[in-house]
Amino acid sequence: MARTCLITGGAQGIGASIAREFSLRGYNIVILDIDEEACQENKDYILQAGGNCVYYAIDIKDEQAIIGVMQELAESDVIIDVLINNAGISLQTPLDSPISTWDIVINTNLRGAYLLVKHGLARLKPGSSIINIASTRATMSEPDWHAYAAAKGGLVSLTHSLAISLGVKGIRVNAISPGWVDVSEWQKSSNRQSVKLRECDLMQHAVGRVGKPEDVAAACIFLSSDDAGFITGANLVIDGGMTVKMIYEK
Ligand code: NAD
């Protein structure tokens, strides 16, 4: 029987790439994403490539909407083999910004992931795997990114906490912290703009380039595989060496 991978934010960007990579490996794809136009576009792409995909155009800040999706999946006897909490929003939250901005960032990046696990747990069976897409901003910052850093740091902590709670059920939980990933070519077609990267942008990385969504997708494939059966509670940094490179002004 085909396995199922549920991906939040799977319509565009890194999530769209993850959805396509899992589909290529024979998984049925379930996308939860707030952007219906983008959902339809990525679903069409997956179907044209021979895969199976359904989407639910919901806001993961909405607990009732998540409960509704899980009820529909239960009625169809869907078992989730891989749950990828990828949906995220990055907004600056300077100290004089309204608290509503803080709430949006925390509730999307952190609370949303918790709600997916809380209400999706009954659909996850022994041997399944949860992957939370955090960020290198969990451990390093520019000014004014307080809520995003806190949400991603929280997600890394939530990961080890869930790994301990769910280990007894045979479910592994890991985080991936991407660094700079260029998603410009992975937006819905009505919103796609290529980005011109500078030489200094590339050279900030030990590998001499920024990341691609496929770099993160490949790590998701590995972490969800039996080859990663002894890995849980981990945070895999995928940043081309950006966070270990010391930069001095010359
Ligand atoms: P993106 O904006 O290209 O895609 C995010 C997707 O999530 C979109 O399709 C969007 O519609 C969806 N989404 C946003 N809010 C939602 C909500 N409330 N409910 C449901 N869906 C929602 O972003 P991306 O760059 O692909 O980022 C994906 C994840 O990777 C995010 O968690 C982000 O924080 C993380 N990340 C990205 C980078 C990067 O450089 N791109 C680096 C580190 C971490």
Residues whose N, C-alpha, C, O or C-beta is under 5 A from the ligand:
A	BS01	NAD	G9 A11 Q12 G13 I14 G15 L32 D33 I34 D35 I58 D59 I60 K61 N86 A87 G88 I89 T108 I133 A134 S135 T136 P178 G179 W180 V181 V183
